[in-house]
Amino acid sequence: MSRTVYSLGLGPGDHELITVKAKRILEESDVVVVPQSDEQGRSVAREVILHYIDASKISMCYIPMTNNEEELVRRYTEAAEKIRELVEQGKSVSYVTQGDPTIYSTSNYLTEKLVAVGVRVKHVPGISSINAAASMLGLPLSVKKGNFGVYEMPADPEKVADLIQRHPTTVFMKVNNKLTTLVDTVKRIRPESAFLVRRIGLEGEAIYDMLNGAPQPESAYLSVAVIKRGRKS
């Protein structure tokens, strides 16, 4: 195809944390497709891009928060068809995602469906919550000869403990309803430091030191955990 659809990373939520390139493409797009996780249309991504484009350019796309694979496949397929039709009408189209398009992102699944129907996709990176959280904390994710691991938060506390011990720094994403498991494991193994960073760049932004208290369960939504193992004996 001669036209390119862009997948734009918007960063963690602060509208100033998008790239100059993403801003330019937003402004040049005829249509910007925005995912929403509830039927009422609430969307952090929409609030971010409204700082740069008029609402008339926005086309909302309902992608529910569900583990129902059949429904998700149907939703992503419908979204891809919608974008393909817009491209065939000669529209310049972009779609947006929080954070970076390649890290635990709805963009990954939508891109797969778009490629399947013959649409080219070009990704524009965004600041991930991983980078933003480490910067807020003033902690290096990795130093020379070091490494760090990024994982979806496991449900098994022994798996959590094992992952923390594997790396000097471990990042857990999608903590959500597994917060109690994380807090209890941190208290048991006592790493050098363990922080939960919540709603980065948004109203309600907060940092919780999990070594000195348990965050409330609602703190797990839109959060990332950064844990420093400390020196191995």
Secondary structure as UniProt FT lines:
FT   STRAND          4..9
FT   TURN            15..16
FT   HELIX           20..28
FT   STRAND          31..36
FT   TURN            39..40
FT   HELIX           44..49
FT   TURN            50..52
FT   HELIX           55..57
FT   STRAND          58..62
FT   HELIX           69..88
FT   TURN            89..90
FT   STRAND          93..97
FT   TURN            101..102
FT   HELIX           106..116
FT   TURN            117..118
FT   STRAND          120..124
FT   HELIX           129..137
FT   TURN            144..145
FT   STRAND          148..152
FT   HELIX           157..166
FT   STRAND          169..173
FT   HELIX           176..178
FT   HELIX           179..189
FT   STRAND          193..198
FT   TURN            200..201
FT   TURN            203..204
FT   STRAND          206..209
FT   HELIX           210..212
FT   HELIX           217..220
FT   TURN            221..222
FT   STRAND          223..228
//
